[in-house]
């Protein structure tokens, strides 16, 4: 009687096919050949995109127009006041701060991005069968990612950049590391499935040739498994391992998605006017961000005669304005511009987070690229690979996110204070509070609680981190310009 050929299901742990050196009975592999978690990439537009046909039907479209008109006069008013008080249209102190050592920052950033090309060679080793992903591959992958992060953070400290440059370079490094991880993880998983597929295709003809009726069920299961694995190897018109190329990886770096997929939905062409529109919107929004920071945040943040409660009160609206401007610049302007340049059709970078009732809803909606990465590579992986419960997987996801947020501020301030970490982790009990029937059945109350937290959170963090830097410098004989203090 022929040997029974073990099989895998779409969710089961994959057994090793018996060979001359392996026992006849199946043994469990360390890795699970699960069906890939589906990614619903499809052509979509952002909610504030002027080319979105739903915009013309939005009942609040007049308020959007009013907001931008008001912001225009807001800038004019600030410029007029600056000229009356200081004799100049706009102070350039903050500009000199974030433009310092700009060429070195650009070269460093390009070098850091070029380092990620190692992922292509690394994934090629899986394709060639030189390195097994399920053993040494995973260890080397995480070691290289940690080394990548450490080297770039060390470079940031060594250059002693001001806080703007340090924050940008650190966040971009984390983004590139997330892209490297997603690219390697998917290709590593597909390499295991390709190996399994080859084994099945070798064993199936031998089993069929025996012509034993008892093997019919086993043959049917093997054929189903082969079909399943063949489906896993294809995304659209791209088949693994044809995707493991430098060109494909460079395209992935340009695409505004942190989760790697062999093929994304694409637009027909690049619209030059659209790129120009987003570039103009970026510059205009950044001007408003600059004016708010220079005229309304820095003077209040470093005023020694103003108490902390008064500073929080004074900074409520400036910080919230800056938060909205930063959100708009990143998720509406920059990501849409990169999506247009790469012809990436799925522009669902955010949902209506401003209507959030709980903080888990906010976490899902306000930053969709990061949410999808955490969901796929942290939350789901914790459940599938480490058998964590959904509650524990949620805790691990928030923990990792909080550590990355705190890491950025540690590098920016050169101090370990854990203020950001604590506030980030406080979202977990606030999620529980937000799910109480008191808030769940009263949208306005839950949304009001959410916005109160958003209003007081950023200025409170600003005081915790920035005022400490001020008092450390206040002991000097002369008080420097506020933009110099925060270097």
N, C-alpha and C positions, 0 to 999 in steps of 0.2 A: 504494500500500500504506500502511495506517495506521501511525502511529508506535507503536513498542513502549513500553508503559507499565512503568517499573521497579517493582520490588516489594521488600518487606522480608520477612525471615523472622523467626522468634521470637528469633533470636540475632544476626542480621546487622545491619550498619550500614545505616541507612535512606538510600536515594538520594532525590534531589530529582526530583519529577515534571517532565518537560520542559514548558516554557511558551514563549511567544513570545520571551521574553528569555533563555531558558536553552538550552544546547546539547541536541541530540537525545539524545546519549549521556548516561548517568547519571553523576553526580558524587557523591562521598561527602560526607555532612553531618558536621559536627563531633560531633554527638550520636548515640548509639546508641539506637534505639527497641527496647530489649530487653524481653522478657517480664518483668514484675515478679517479683522474688524472692518466693515464696509465704511468707506469714506464717500460722503454724498457731495462730491464736487459737481456743480452744475452752473450754467451761466446765470449769474445774479448781479444786481447792482446795489451799491450802498444807499442808505435811506436819504442822505443829503446830496446825492449826486444829481446835478442839474439835468443830466441825460436820462434820468429815471422817469419813465412815463407816469409813475404813481405820484410824483412830486406835484404835478399840475392838479391832481385831484385831492391833495392833502388840505384839510380844512384849516390847518394852522400855517399855511404857506405865507400868509400875510405877516405873521409874527416873525418868521425867519427873515423876511425882507426888512422889517422894522429893526430887528436885532442888528443886522449889518449896517444899516443906516446910522443907528445909534452908536455903534462902534466907530464909525468913521468920524462922527462929531466928537466922540470920546478922545480920539487921537488928536484932532485939531485943538480941542480944549487943552489937552496936556502940553502940546507944543507951544501954544500961546502963553500959558502960565510959565513954562520954562524960559521963554524969551523975556517975559516981564521980570522974572526973578533973577535970572542968571545972564541974560543978554545973549543966549544961544538958543537955537531951535530945539536941540536935543543933546543931552549929555552923552558923551561917548565912553564913559567909564566902564559900563557893562560890556560895550563892544570890544574895548581893548582887552577885557578879561577873557572873553570866549574866543577871541581871534589870536591870542598869544600862542606862539609855537605851532601855528596852523600847518605849515609845510611838513614838519616832523610828524604831526598827528596824521596827516594824509598818507604819508609814506608808511607809517606804522600800521595804519588801518589796512592798506593794500597788502602789506606783508602778512598781516594776521589772516586776512581772507585767503591769500594764496596758500597758506599752511593747510587749509582744509582740503586741498587737492589730494592730500595723502589718503583720504577716504576712498578715492577711486582705486588706487593701487591696492589698498587693503581689501576692498571688496573683490578685486580681481583674484586675490589669493584664494578666496572662497570658491570662485568660479573654476579656477585651475585645480582645485582639490589639494593645494599645498597646505592650507591651514584649515582645520575643522572649526567651524563657528561655535559648535556646542560646547567646546572645551577651552582650548587656548584662545580662540577667536574672541570670545566675550571678555576674557580677562585682559587681553591686549587692547581691545576696544576701549574699555573703561579706563585703563591705564593711560592710553594716549589722550583721551579726552581730559582727564585730570591734569596731565602734563601740559596740554594746550592751554587750559585755563590758568594754571600756575605761572607759566612763562609770560603770558600776556599781562597778568596782574602784577607780576614782578617788574615788568617793563614800565607799567604805569607808575608804580612807586618810584622806580629809579629815575624816570623823567621828571617827577615831581610837578606834574601838570596842575593847573587850577581845577576847581571842582567841575566845571562844565566839561572840559576835555576828558578828565578822568571818568566822569559819569558816562559820557557818550561811548568812550572806548571800551569800558567794562561791559556796558549793556550790549554793545555790538559783539563783543567776544562771547558773551553768554548766548546770544542769538545764533552765532555761527556754530557754537558747540552743540546747541540743540539740533541744528540742521545736520551736523555730522552724525549725531547719534541716530536720528531718524533714518538717514540714508543707509548707514551701516546695519542698523537693526533689520530693516526690510530686506536688504540684499542678503544678509546672513540667514534670515528665516527662509528666503526663497532658495538659497543654496542647499539647505537641509531637505527641502521638498524636492529639489531637482535630483539630489542623490537618492532619495527614496523612490522617485519616479523611475530612475534608471534601474534600480534593483527590481522593481516590480515588472518592468518590461523584459528584463532578463529571465525572471522566474516564470512568468505567465505562459510562454510557449512550452516550457518543459512540463508544466502542470497539465496543459491541454493535451500534450502528446501521450500522456499516460492513458487517456480515455477511460477513466474510472468514474462511474456515475456518482460515487460518493464525493467527488471533487467538484461537482457542478456548483454547489453553493459557494464554495471557496473561490471558484473561478469568477462567479458573478460579483462577489464582494471585491475581488481584486480589480475587476474591470471598472466598477463604480469608483474605487479609490483612484485609479489611473485618471478617470475623467475629472474627478475632484482636483487632483494635483495639477492636471493640465490647465484647468480653469484658473487655478491660483497663479500660474506662471504668466498669465496674460492680463494686462491692463489696457483696454482699448485695442489699439493696433500695435502695441509694444509688448514684446515677449522677453522674459528673462532668459539668458543673461545679456541680450542685445542692448539693454539699457545701461550697462556698466561701462560708460565711456566718459571721457573728459567733457565732451560737448553736452551730454545729458546732465552732468553734474553742474556745469556752469549755468545751464538753463535753470536748474533747480535753485541755485544760489540767487538768481535774478527774480524768480517767482516769489511773490509775497505769501508763502506758505511755509510753516515750520515742519509740517508733516510731509515726508517724501512719498510720492506716488509716481509710478513709471510714466503715466500720461495724465495730463490735466485737460479740462475743456479750454478751448482757445477761441479768441475772436478772429474775425476774418483779416483784419489789418490794424496797423497802428495809426491812430488818429492824431495828427500833429497838433491840431487845435486843442484837443483834449489835454495833451501833455502841457501845452502852453497855459491852459486854463488852470490846471492843478499847480503849476509852478507859480503862477501869479497869485493864486489863493494862498500858497505856502508863504510867499514873501509878505503879502498883506497881513496874514494872521500872525506871522512872526513879528511884524512891526508893532501890532497891538500887544503881543506878549512882551516885547522889549519895553514898550512905554509903561506897561503895568508894573513890570519888575523894577525899572529904573526910577519911576516917579512915585510909586505907591507901596512897594514892598520893602526895598532896601532901606529907605530912610526910616521907616517905622520899625523894621526888624532890629536895627542897630542903634535905636534911640535909647541912651542910658537913663533918661529921665522918665521913661514910660514903663509902667508896671506890666507884668506878664498878662494879667487879665485884659488890660487895655490894649495890649499889642494883639492879642487874639481877636478882640472885637474889631480893631482897625484892619486886620488882615483877612477877615472872613470873605469879603467880596473880591479883593484883589487875588487871593489864592484860588478862589473858585473860578474866577475868570481865566486865570492862567491854566487851571486844570482843564477847562473846556477848550481853550486854545490849543494846548498840547494834544489833547484827544483829537481835535479836528485836524491839526497839522499832520499827525502820524497816521491816523486811521482813515481819514477822508482824502488827504492830499498826497502824502508820500506813498502810501501803499497803493493807492489808485494809480499814481504815476508809474510805479514799477510794474503794476499789473498791466497797464497799457503798453509799456515798452516790451514786456515779455508776452503780450497777447493772452494773458491769464484771464479767463472769462468769469471765474467765480469771485465776485467782489464782496462776499458776505463777511466783511472784517469785523462787524459789530451788529448787534441787534438793539432794540429799544431799552438799553440799560437804565435810562432815566426814569422808566416806569417800574423799576425793581421794587419789590415789596420785601424780599429777603436778600441776604448777602450771597447766598448760593446762586440765586437768580442773577445777581450782579456779576458774580464771577463767571457765569456761563455766557453772559451777553456782551460785556464791555470790551473784551479782548479775545475774539474768536480764534485767531491763530495760536496764541499761547494755550487757550483752553483746549483746543483740539490736540495739541502736543501732550499736555498733561494728562488728558483723558486716555490717549492711546498708549503712551510710553511710561506713564507712572501709575495712574489709577487702574487701568485694565491689566497692565503687566503685573501689578501687585497682587491682583486677584488670581490671575491665571498661573503665574509662575511661583508665587509664594503662598498661595492659598489664604490670603488675607480676607477678612470679611469686608463688606462694602463700607462699613463705618471706619474700620482701621485703614482701608485704602484711601478713604477721604482724608483722614488725619495725615497720612504720609504725603498725600498730594499737597495739602496746605502747608505742611512742614517744609517740603522742598521749595515751594514757591516763596515762603517767608524767608528761608535761608538765602535765596538768591537776591531778594529785595534788600535784606540786611547787608549782604556782601557788597552791593553797589554803594550803600551809604558808608560802610566801613572804609572803602577805598576813597570815597569822596572826602570824608572828614578825617581820615587817618586815625580814627578812634573806634573802639568797640563799645557801643552803648546799648544795643539791642532794643532801642525804642521802636524802630520799625518792625522788628521781629515780633515783639509783644503785641503791637497793634494789629499786625497781620493775623496772628494766631487768635486774637480776640474775635475775629470774624466767626470762628466756630461756635462759641456760645451765643453770638448775636444771630447766627442762623437758627439756633434752637429757639431763641426769643421770637424771631420773626415768624416762625411756624406756629406760634401759639394762636389759638382761636381768636384771641383779642385782636391780633393784627391780620390774620389770614382772612377773616370775614369782613374786614374793613380796609379796603384798598388804600384809601386816603391816609389812614393812620399808619399803616405799614410803610407806605411810600414817604410819608412825612418823617417817620423815624429814620429811614434810610438817608434822606437828604440832610437831616440834622447831623447825622454822623459824618456825612461827606463835607458839610460846611465847617465843622469844628476840627476834623481830623488833620487835614493838610496844614492849617496854621499852627496847630498844636505841635506837630512834628517839626515845623519850621523853627519854632521857638526852642524846642528841645535840642535840635542840632546846631542851629545857627547862632542863637544867643550865647551858647557856650563858647563858640569861637570868638564872639565879640568880647566877652568878659576876659578871655585869655589874652586878648590883644589890648584891652583897655588900660592895663598897667603900664604900657609904654608911655613915654613923655608926650608924644603926639599921637592923636587918633588918626589913623589912616582913612582914606576914602573907603566907604562900605564895600565897594566892588573889589578892593584890594584885600580886605579882611577875609573874605570868603575864599580866597585862593588857598 
